[in-house]
Amino acid sequence: MKIKSLDLPDDVIQFYLDSGIEELYPPQAEAIEKGLIDGNNILAAIPTASGKTLLAELAMLKSISKGGKALYIVPLRALASEKFDRFRQFSSIAIKDGGVKVGISTGDFESRDEWLGSNDIIVATSEKTDSLLRNSTSWMEDITTIVVDEVHLLDSANRGPTLEVTLTKLMKLNPGCQIIALSATVGNAYEVADWLRAKLVLSEWRPTDLKEGVFYGGNINYRGSQQLINEGSNDDAVNILLDILGDGGQCLVFESSRKNCVGFAKRAGRAVSDLLDKKTRDALDGIVAEVMEAAESEASKVLAQCIRNGVAFHHAGLNSAHRRLVEDGFRENTIKVICSTPTLAAGLNLPARRVIIRSYRRYDPNYGMQPIPVLEYKQMAGRAGRPHLDPYGEAVLIAKSYDEMESLFENYVEADAEDIWSKLGTENALRTHILSTIVNGFATTRAGLMDFIESTFFAHQNDTWGIMEVVDECLDFLKEHEMLEGDENLLPTPLGRMVSMLYIDPLSGANIVEGLKKVQHPTELTLMHLICKTPDMRQLYMRSNDYEIINDYVMDHADEFVEVPSQFKATDYEWFLGEVKTALLVLDWINERSMDDISKKFNVGEGDIHAFADIAEWLMHSASRLAGLSQLESADMASVLEKRIHYGARPELMELVMIRGIGRVRSRKLYDAGFVSIADIKKADVGTIAKLIGPKTASKLFTEIGSDLKLPSDEGGVISKTMDSLLGNEQSTFSDFEK
């Protein structure tokens, strides 16, 4: 089917022709035949790289050309950024005055983001979409096309209930809205399509053939054929990736843990380095320089050394800047190998000629090492093969025996992905969504609430009589904690409305309110522990050498906690110690302990520290708002702590650290040198500031605060003639400046 034959505006067709897309792939053509651009709901369960995003684009652009508005829902912020960058290319399509406008929203769960309503396409995470609904954002009613990327995450215990309830609300809010659901792996695709009232496009077609095999006995074994791999190393995975690199391909390696990921990247780098030419090495040196510029810990040096050898590792412990550098370097074919935890299998567009699943087992704290689901294997294997660049893609598992090889063929290569199941039917999942459903007016009685639940994927799969008891338990909890009132008609209280709008679990809200009311003289530790004991906070695990240290700390600061559980209740006390440990990490962050020290002390990465800080900031903001609602004195302290968590700094740095692009480390250097305010900096000359924070950053600082650069005495104009080049050169040194 030709692009130019589609019932689309001429500008849309020309955009794709100019992009080199003239003909649709078979699954795309099937979607068109089933009414994709005629407004029909579509579930496309087709392999990675088979053109799912193009399906969404065609539906969105057709809708926009008729005056509509599109919402594109993704599971991850990184994926939101990737889609936003792609859709911004539509600005040249003149189906509206000024072209197609695109907006993105992934954070600030208490904001309506009304400004986004001026856009034609809005990209948001499922959690942000849920929060926009909770905050009654007006433009949500104008949505005419909803795209749900990675819809199989309905099966996720963490994200699934939010995605499910959000979709249910959107279908009720906009009953005539078109829904496009996308996934590479849905076992029970017919069931999901039936729930969404969607036409199903189910296909195994790929633009690049995928060969799935198992390495054993020196060969990659396929059903019916073998490929010999040279043994230049004692690590099978290294030999397998060297084989494909020698043929001009790239490789993704999936590992079971961060530690294994980094260790393999080091080993592989020593072998890959010998294959690199000078042009590639020079390009890698450029990436290394950028990595070190964004470095805050020793782990960054390890990443930099791996990249210098053409190999990188990728996991959630990296900071966002480093993850982006690794991803971009791989897309540009400068970085040849990425060793990753399964984070890269979650939708990011980073295909490679060969994918190696080095370990198909994952650690489960309850059961030890367990085989991964088939769905996860299919997601990783689907990364193999770059369309229009690779002649084929290969996914390779590694076996240690013949029996294991046969088992891997049977249980992964030849197996179908598991069915996905709703995770909505638990009190933890339902509690927050029942409150928001009542606050938003989607239900105002118990009967209305059950009617709403009848519309969910859970009800589509199960009889709802079994969930009625859980619903009643949630309602009792919400009434007991004064978030709901009434029997016949369910009405949210001011507290209930605020908890819903803050996007926190009602149990978190109850714990915070009760704790704030109990404490007489709160300290930083009091409030930090209070937010760290909520179910919304990610918890640190206790290691064997932590118990004595954390317990001693608790004994020394016992009067600063709202409540210390009895040590005789072992499980409760161990959980409490984990909460305290988490609180101490955030306290170290706001007291300016170095990123490297925090990483080593708590055995976490830079990305983890930022993730803990993000959640803590959100919960401290919630504590401040809830304290204000209850007219408690702790509101001001919580508000100050919220800002300190955001910047990771002590109170005296607040004025400096709020200057964009300066950060807490440079702010501390300025403060300790006597520049304690913006007014002090404005009085200084650029040379003095440059010696503290670097020439280029000094130039940006003066621009940011709206002050002209003040240069030292400049006889003959020598400095003024050279400042631009010095400040624009990242490699300029202080001695260069002094000369």
C-alpha positions in Angstrom: 0.0 0.0 0.0 1.4 3.4 -1.1 1.6 6.4 1.3 0.2 8.7 -1.4 -2.9 6.5 -1.7 -4.0 7.2 1.8 -6.9 9.5 2.7 -4.6 12.1 4.4 -3.9 15.8 3.8 -1.4 16.5 1.1 1.1 18.0 3.5 1.1 14.9 5.6 1.7 12.7 2.6 4.5 14.9 1.4 6.1 14.9 4.8 6.5 11.1 4.7 7.6 11.1 1.1 10.3 13.6 1.9 11.3 11.3 4.8 11.8 8.5 2.3 8.7 6.5 3.3 6.7 5.7 0.2 5.1 2.3 1.1 3.6 0.9 4.2 4.7 -2.3 5.9 2.1 -5.2 5.8 1.0 -4.7 9.4 0.6 -1.0 8.7 -1.5 -1.7 5.6 -3.7 -4.1 7.6 -4.3 -1.3 10.2 -5.3 1.1 7.5 -7.7 -1.5 6.1 -9.2 -2.0 9.6 -10.0 1.8 9.9 -6.9 3.3 11.5 -7.4 6.7 9.8 -11.2 6.4 9.8 -11.4 6.7 13.6 -11.6 3.0 14.6 -9.9 1.8 17.8 -6.8 -0.3 16.9 -4.6 -2.7 19.0 -1.4 -3.3 17.1 0.5 -6.3 18.6 3.4 -6.4 16.2 7.2 -6.8 16.6 9.6 -4.1 17.5 10.7 -2.0 14.4 7.6 -3.1 12.4 6.2 0.5 12.4 4.0 0.9 15.4 4.9 4.5 15.9 4.0 5.4 12.3 0.5 3.9 12.9 0.1 6.3 15.9 1.4 9.2 13.8 -1.0 8.7 10.9 -4.0 8.4 13.3 -3.0 11.5 15.2 -2.3 13.7 12.2 -5.6 12.7 10.5 -7.4 13.6 13.7 -5.5 17.0 14.0 -6.3 17.8 10.4 -10.0 17.7 11.4 -9.5 19.9 14.4 -8.7 17.2 17.0 -6.1 16.9 19.7 -3.9 13.8 20.5 -2.6 12.4 23.7 0.4 10.0 23.5 0.9 8.0 26.7 4.2 6.3 27.5 5.6 4.4 30.5 8.9 6.2 30.9 10.2 9.8 30.9 13.1 8.8 28.6 10.6 7.4 26.1 8.5 10.5 26.4 11.5 12.7 25.5 12.3 10.4 22.6 8.7 10.7 21.2 8.6 14.4 21.8 11.8 14.9 19.8 10.2 12.8 17.0 6.9 14.6 16.9 8.5 18.1 16.9 9.4 17.3 13.3 5.7 17.8 12.5 6.0 21.5 12.9 6.6 21.8 9.2 3.3 20.1 8.4 0.8 22.9 7.5 -2.4 21.2 8.4 -2.9 24.0 11.0 -1.7 27.6 11.2 1.9 27.5 12.6 2.2 23.8 11.9 1.6 20.9 14.3 2.4 21.9 17.9 3.8 19.4 20.4 4.0 19.6 24.2 5.4 17.2 26.9 4.6 16.8 30.5 6.1 14.1 32.8 6.4 15.7 36.3 4.8 18.0 38.9 1.9 15.8 39.8 -0.1 18.7 41.4 -0.2 20.9 38.3 -3.1 21.2 35.8 -0.6 22.2 33.0 -3.4 24.1 31.3 -0.7 25.6 29.0 -0.4 22.2 27.3 -3.9 22.7 25.9 -2.5 24.9 23.1 -0.7 21.9 21.6 -2.0 19.5 19.1 0.0 16.5 20.5 0.7 16.1 24.2 3.2 13.4 25.3 2.9 12.3 28.9 3.6 9.4 31.2 0.6 7.3 32.4 1.2 8.7 35.9 1.2 12.3 34.7 -2.0 11.6 32.6 -3.6 10.3 35.8 -2.6 13.4 37.7 -4.0 15.7 35.0 -7.3 13.9 35.3 -7.2 14.2 39.1 -6.6 17.9 38.8 -9.5 18.4 36.4 -7.4 19.7 33.5 -9.8 21.3 31.1 -8.2 20.3 27.8 -8.5 16.6 28.6 -12.1 16.7 27.4 -10.8 17.9 24.0 -8.7 14.8 23.3 -9.9 13.0 20.2 -7.1 10.4 19.8 -5.3 8.5 22.6 -2.2 6.5 21.9 -1.1 4.0 24.5 2.5 2.9 24.0 3.6 -0.4 25.6 0.1 -1.4 26.5 1.3 -4.7 27.8 2.3 -2.9 31.0 -1.3 -3.3 32.1 0.3 -6.5 33.6 2.8 -4.5 35.7 2.1 -4.6 39.5 3.6 -1.1 39.8 2.3 0.8 36.7 -0.5 -1.5 35.5 -3.4 -0.3 37.8 -2.6 3.4 37.1 -2.6 2.8 33.3 -5.8 0.7 33.5 -7.8 3.2 35.6 -6.5 6.2 33.5 -7.7 4.5 30.3 -11.0 3.6 31.9 -11.5 7.3 32.9 -10.5 8.6 29.5 -12.9 6.3 27.7 -15.7 7.6 30.0 -14.6 11.2 29.6 -14.3 11.0 25.8 -16.6 8.2 24.7 -16.1 9.0 21.0 -12.3 9.2 21.3 -10.1 6.9 19.1 -7.7 4.6 21.0 -4.5 3.3 19.4 -2.8 0.7 21.7 0.7 -0.5 20.8 2.8 -3.4 22.0 5.3 -5.9 20.6 4.3 -8.6 23.1 0.7 -9.4 24.2 -0.1 -13.0 24.8 -3.9 -12.5 25.1 -4.1 -9.7 22.5 -7.7 -10.6 21.6 -8.8 -10.1 25.2 -7.2 -6.7 25.5 -8.6 -5.6 22.1 -12.1 -6.7 23.2 -11.8 -4.5 26.3 -10.8 -1.5 24.3 -13.4 -2.2 21.6 -10.6 -2.2 19.1 -9.8 -4.0 15.9 -6.8 -6.2 16.3 -3.7 -6.1 14.1 -1.7 -9.2 15.1 1.4 -10.0 13.1 4.9 -11.5 13.3 6.2 -9.6 10.3 9.4 -7.7 10.7 11.3 -5.5 8.2 14.5 -7.2 9.2 14.5 -11.0 9.7 15.1 -12.1 13.3 17.1 -15.2 13.9 16.8 -16.6 17.5 19.4 -19.1 18.7 21.2 -20.5 21.7 25.0 -20.6 22.1 26.4 -23.9 23.2 29.5 -25.9 22.3 31.3 -23.1 20.4 28.3 -22.5 18.1 25.2 -20.4 17.9 22.6 -23.1 17.3 19.5 -22.4 15.4 16.8 -24.9 14.6 18.4 -26.6 11.5 21.7 -24.7 11.4 24.8 -23.6 13.3 27.2 -20.8 13.2 30.7 -21.3 14.5 32.1 -18.7 16.8 35.9 -18.2 17.2 37.1 -18.6 20.7 39.5 -15.7 21.3 38.4 -15.2 24.8 37.4 -17.4 27.7 34.1 -15.5 28.0 31.5 -16.9 25.5 29.6 -13.6 25.4 32.8 -11.7 24.5 33.5 -14.1 21.6 29.9 -13.8 20.3 30.0 -9.9 20.3 33.5 -9.8 18.7 32.1 -12.0 15.9 29.4 -9.5 15.0 31.6 -6.4 15.5 34.1 -7.9 13.1 31.3 -7.9 10.5 30.4 -4.3 11.1 27.5 -4.7 13.4 26.7 -3.5 16.9 25.7 -5.5 20.0 23.4 -5.2 23.0 24.2 -7.4 25.9 21.6 -7.9 28.7 22.8 -8.8 32.1 21.0 -9.8 35.4 22.4 -7.1 37.7 24.1 -3.8 37.6 27.3 -5.3 39.1 27.4 -7.9 36.4 26.6 -5.3 33.8 29.6 -3.1 34.7 31.9 -6.1 35.1 31.1 -7.4 31.7 31.5 -4.0 30.1 35.0 -3.8 31.5 36.0 -7.2 30.2 34.5 -6.7 26.8 36.1 -3.3 26.5 39.6 -4.8 26.7 38.8 -6.9 23.7 36.7 -4.4 21.7 39.4 -1.7 22.0 41.7 -3.5 19.5 39.0 -3.2 16.8 38.6 0.6 16.9 40.0 2.9 14.2 41.4 6.4 14.8 38.2 8.2 13.7 36.1 6.1 16.1 38.6 6.7 18.9 38.5 10.4 18.4 34.7 10.4 18.5 34.7 8.3 21.7 37.1 10.7 23.3 34.5 13.4 22.7 31.9 11.4 24.5 34.3 10.7 27.3 34.9 14.4 27.8 31.1 15.0 28.1 30.8 12.1 30.5 33.4 13.6 32.8 31.8 17.1 32.5 28.6 15.6 34.0 30.4 13.4 36.5 29.8 13.5 40.2 31.2 10.2 41.4 34.0 7.6 40.8 31.6 5.4 38.9 31.6 8.0 36.1 35.3 7.3 35.6 34.6 3.6 35.2 31.9 4.5 32.6 34.3 6.9 30.8 37.1 4.2 30.6 34.6 1.7 29.2 33.4 4.2 26.6 37.0 5.0 25.6 37.2 1.3 24.7 34.0 1.4 22.6 31.8 -0.3 25.2 29.3 1.3 27.6 27.0 0.0 30.4 23.5 1.3 30.9 21.3 1.0 34.0 19.1 3.1 36.3 22.1 3.9 38.6 23.5 6.2 35.9 22.5 9.9 35.9 20.2 11.0 33.1 22.9 12.9 31.3 25.1 9.8 31.1 22.3 7.6 30.0 21.5 10.0 27.2 25.2 10.2 26.1 25.4 6.4 26.0 22.2 6.1 24.0 23.2 8.8 21.5 26.7 7.4 21.1 25.2 4.0 20.3 22.7 5.4 17.8 25.6 7.2 16.0 27.5 3.8 15.8 30.4 5.3 17.9 29.8 3.1 20.9 29.8 -0.5 19.6 28.5 -2.4 22.6 26.1 -1.6 25.4 25.8 -3.9 28.3 22.4 -3.2 30.0 20.0 -4.3 32.6 16.5 -4.8 31.1 16.0 -1.0 31.2 16.8 -0.7 27.5 14.2 -3.3 26.6 11.4 -1.0 27.8 10.7 0.8 24.6 13.7 3.0 23.8 14.7 2.9 20.2 18.1 1.3 20.4 18.3 -1.7 18.0 21.5 -3.6 17.3 22.6 -6.3 14.9 23.0 -8.9 17.6 21.4 -9.1 21.1 22.9 -11.4 23.7 20.9 -12.4 26.7 23.8 -13.3 28.9 21.7 -14.3 31.8 18.0 -15.3 31.6 17.6 -15.5 35.4 16.8 -12.6 37.8 17.1 -12.4 41.5 13.9 -12.5 43.5 14.2 -11.6 47.2 11.6 -14.2 48.0 12.6 -17.1 45.8 16.3 -16.4 44.8 17.3 -16.7 41.1 14.3 -17.2 38.9 13.8 -17.5 35.1 12.6 -14.3 33.4 9.1 -14.3 31.8 8.9 -15.0 28.0 7.5 -11.5 27.6 10.7 -10.0 28.9 12.8 -12.2 26.6 10.7 -11.2 23.6 11.2 -7.5 24.5 15.0 -8.0 24.6 15.2 -10.2 21.5 13.0 -7.7 19.6 15.9 -5.1 19.8 17.9 -7.2 17.3 18.1 -5.9 13.8 18.2 -2.2 12.6 15.8 -1.6 9.8 17.5 -0.6 6.5 20.9 -1.0 8.2 21.3 -4.6 9.1 20.6 -7.6 6.7 19.1 -9.4 9.7 19.0 -9.4 13.5 20.1 -12.1 15.9 19.0 -12.8 19.5 21.3 -15.2 21.3 20.8 -17.0 24.7 23.7 -18.8 26.3 23.5 -22.4 27.6 26.0 -24.4 29.6 24.7 -27.9 28.7 22.8 -29.6 25.9 19.8 -30.1 28.1 19.8 -26.4 29.0 20.0 -25.5 25.3 16.9 -27.6 24.5 15.1 -26.0 27.5 15.9 -22.5 26.3 14.6 -23.3 22.8 11.4 -24.7 24.3 10.8 -22.1 27.0 11.9 -19.0 25.2 12.7 -19.2 21.5 9.7 -21.2 20.5 7.3 -20.0 23.3 4.6 -17.5 23.2 4.5 -14.5 25.5 2.4 -14.9 28.6 -1.1 -13.5 28.9 -1.3 -10.2 30.7 -3.6 -9.9 33.7 -5.0 -6.9 35.5 -3.3 -6.0 38.8 -6.1 -3.8 40.0 -7.8 -6.1 42.4 -5.8 -5.4 45.6 -6.4 -2.9 48.4 -3.0 -1.2 47.7 -3.9 -0.7 44.1 -7.5 0.3 44.6 -7.2 2.7 47.5 -5.7 5.6 45.6 -7.9 5.1 42.5 -11.2 4.8 44.4 -10.4 8.2 46.1 -9.5 9.9 42.8 -12.6 8.4 41.0 -14.9 9.9 43.7 -13.0 13.2 43.8 -13.3 13.6 40.0 -17.0 12.8 40.0 -16.7 9.6 38.0 -18.6 7.9 40.8 -20.5 9.5 43.8 -22.1 6.3 45.3 -20.9 2.8 46.1 -23.1 1.6 43.3 -21.6 4.1 40.9 -18.2 3.0 42.0 -19.0 -0.6 41.2 -20.3 0.5 37.8 -17.0 2.3 37.1 -15.0 -0.8 38.1 -17.2 -2.9 35.8 -15.6 -0.8 32.9 -12.0 -1.8 33.9 -9.8 -4.5 32.4 -10.0 -6.2 35.7 -13.8 -6.6 35.4 -13.3 -7.7 31.8 -11.2 -10.6 33.0 -12.9 -11.4 36.3 -16.2 -11.5 38.1 -16.4 -8.4 40.2 -18.2 -10.0 43.2 -14.8 -10.9 44.6 -13.6 -7.3 44.6 -16.6 -5.9 46.4 -15.1 -6.7 49.8 -11.9 -5.0 48.9 -13.8 -1.9 47.7 -15.7 -1.7 51.0 -12.4 -2.0 52.9 -11.0 0.9 50.9 -14.1 3.0 51.5 -13.9 2.3 55.3 -10.3 3.3 55.3 -11.0 6.6 53.5 -13.8 7.5 55.8 -11.9 6.5 58.9 -9.1 8.9 57.9 -11.5 11.7 57.0 -10.9 11.7 53.3 -14.5 10.7 52.4 -17.8 11.3 54.1 -21.4 10.2 53.6 -23.1 6.8 53.3 -25.5 7.0 50.4 -23.6 9.8 48.6 -19.8 9.6 48.8 -18.3 13.1 49.1 -14.6 13.9 49.3 -13.4 16.1 52.2 -10.9 18.9 51.7 -8.3 16.5 52.9 -9.4 13.8 50.5 -9.3 16.3 47.6 -5.8 17.5 48.5 -4.5 13.9 48.9 -5.9 13.0 45.4 -4.5 16.2 43.8 -1.1 15.7 45.4 -1.0 12.2 43.7 0.0 10.3 46.8 -1.4 7.1 48.2 -4.1 7.8 50.8 -2.1 5.7 53.2 0.8 8.1 52.7 -1.5 11.0 53.4 -2.9 9.4 56.5 0.6 8.6 57.9 1.9 12.1 57.2 -1.1 13.9 58.8 -1.1 11.7 61.8 2.6 12.0 62.3 2.6 15.8 61.9 -0.2 16.0 64.5 1.7 13.8 67.0 5.1 15.5 66.9 5.6 18.6 69.1 9.0 19.8 68.0 9.9 18.3 64.6 13.5 18.3 63.4 14.8 17.7 59.9 15.2 14.0 60.7 11.6 13.9 62.0 10.1 15.1 58.8 12.5 13.2 56.6 11.7 9.9 58.3 8.0 10.7 58.2 8.0 10.9 54.4 10.3 7.9 54.1 7.9 5.6 56.0 5.2 6.2 53.4 4.3 3.5 50.9 5.1 6.0 48.1 8.8 6.2 49.1 11.3 3.8 47.5 13.1 2.0 50.4 16.7 1.0 50.7 17.5 -2.6 51.7 19.4 -3.3 54.9 22.7 -4.9 54.4 24.4 -7.1 57.1 26.8 -4.4 58.3 24.0 -1.7 58.4 22.1 -3.1 61.4 24.5 -2.0 64.1 25.2 1.4 62.6 21.6 2.3 61.9 20.4 0.9 65.3 23.0 3.0 67.2 21.8 6.1 65.2 18.2 5.4 66.2 19.2 5.1 69.9 21.0 8.4 69.8 18.1 10.2 68.0 15.1 8.3 69.5 13.3 11.5 70.6 13.3 12.8 67.0 11.1 10.0 65.6 7.3 10.1 65.8 7.4 6.5 67.0 10.0 3.8 67.3 8.6 0.2 67.0 9.6 -2.4 69.5 12.7 -4.4 68.7 10.8 -7.5 69.8 8.7 -7.1 66.6 11.5 -8.1 64.4 9.9 -7.5 61.0 8.4 -4.1 62.0 11.8 -3.0 63.4 13.8 -4.1 60.4 11.4 -2.2 58.1 11.8 0.8 60.4 15.6 0.6 60.1 15.3 0.6 56.3 13.1 3.7 56.5 15.8 5.4 58.7 18.5 4.4 56.3 16.6 5.9 53.4 16.0 9.1 55.4 19.8 9.4 56.1 20.6 9.2 52.4 18.3 12.1 51.7 19.7 14.0 54.7 23.3 13.5 53.3 22.1 14.8 50.0 20.6 18.1 51.4 23.7 18.5 53.7 25.9 18.5 50.6 27.7 15.3 51.1 29.5 14.5 47.9 27.7 12.3 45.3 30.7 9.9 45.5 30.5 9.6 49.3 26.7 8.9 49.2 27.2 6.4 46.4 29.8 4.4 48.4 28.0 4.7 51.8 24.7 3.5 50.5 25.8 1.3 47.6 23.7 3.2 45.1 24.4 5.0 41.8 24.0 8.7 40.9 20.8 8.0 39.1 19.4 6.3 42.3 20.3 9.3 44.4 18.5 11.6 42.1 15.5 9.2 42.0 15.4 9.2 45.8 15.6 13.0 45.9 12.8 13.3 43.3 10.4 11.2 45.3 11.4 12.8 48.6 10.9 16.3 47.1 7.4 15.3 46.0 6.5 13.8 49.4 8.0 16.7 51.3 5.9 19.1 49.2 2.9 17.0 50.1 3.8 17.2 53.8 4.0 21.0 53.5 0.6 21.2 51.8 -1.0 18.8 54.3 0.5 20.6 57.3 -0.8 23.9 55.9 -4.3 22.4 55.5 -4.2 21.4 59.1 -2.7 24.7 60.2 0.4 23.0 61.7 3.6 24.9 62.4 5.7 22.2 60.6 4.4 23.5 57.2 7.2 26.1 56.9 9.9 23.7 57.9 8.6 21.2 55.3 8.5 23.9 52.6 12.2 24.8 53.3 13.2 21.1 53.2 11.3 20.7 49.9 13.6 23.3 48.3 16.7 21.9 49.9 15.9 18.4 48.5 15.3 19.9 45.1 18.8 21.5 45.0 20.7 19.2 47.4 22.1 22.0 49.4 22.2 23.7 52.8 19.9 26.7 53.6 22.6 29.3 53.1 23.1 28.3 49.4 19.5 28.7 48.3 19.9 32.1 46.6 23.0 30.9 44.6 21.9 27.4 43.8 18.6 28.6 42.2 20.7 30.2 39.4 20.2 28.0 36.4 23.2 25.9 35.4 25.3 26.5 38.6 24.4 23.6 40.8 25.3 22.9 44.4 29.0 22.2 44.0 29.8 25.4 42.2 27.5 27.4 44.5 29.4 26.1 47.4 32.7 27.2 45.9 31.3 30.7 45.3 29.8 30.9 48.8 33.0 29.8 50.5 35.0 32.4 48.5 32.7 35.1 49.9 30.2 35.4 47.1 27.1 34.7 49.2 24.5 36.4 47.0 23.7 37.4 43.5 24.5 41.0 44.5 28.1 39.9 45.5 28.6 38.2 42.1 27.4 41.3 40.2 30.1 43.3 41.9 32.9 40.8 40.9 34.9 40.6 37.7 34.7 37.6 35.5 38.3 36.6 36.0 37.8 36.1 39.8 34.6 34.0 39.2 36.2 32.1 36.3 39.0 30.9 38.6 36.4 29.4 40.9 33.9 27.8 38.5 35.6 27.8 35.1 35.5 30.4 32.3 32.6 29.0 30.3 30.4 28.6 33.4 31.3 32.1 34.6 30.2 33.5 31.3 26.9 31.7 31.5 26.5 32.8 35.1 26.8 36.5 34.3 24.3 36.1 31.4 21.9 34.2 33.7 21.9 36.9 36.4 21.5 39.7 33.8 24.8 41.4 34.5 27.5 42.6 32.1 30.8 40.9 32.3 33.2 43.0 34.4 36.8 42.4 33.2 40.0 43.2 34.9 42.0 46.3 33.8 42.5 45.8 30.0 45.3 47.9 28.7 45.4 47.8 24.9 42.2 45.8 24.7 44.0 42.4 24.9 41.5 40.8 27.2 38.5 42.0 25.4 39.8 40.6 22.1 40.4 37.2 23.5 37.6 36.7 26.1 35.1 35.3 23.6 37.4 32.6 22.4 38.5 31.7 25.9 35.0 31.6 27.4 33.8 29.6 24.4 36.6 27.1 24.7 35.9 24.3 27.2 39.6 23.4 27.4 40.7 26.9 28.5 42.6 26.8 31.7 43.1 29.4 34.5 46.7 29.9 33.3 45.4 30.6 29.8 43.1 33.3 31.3 45.9 34.8 33.4 48.2 35.0 30.3 
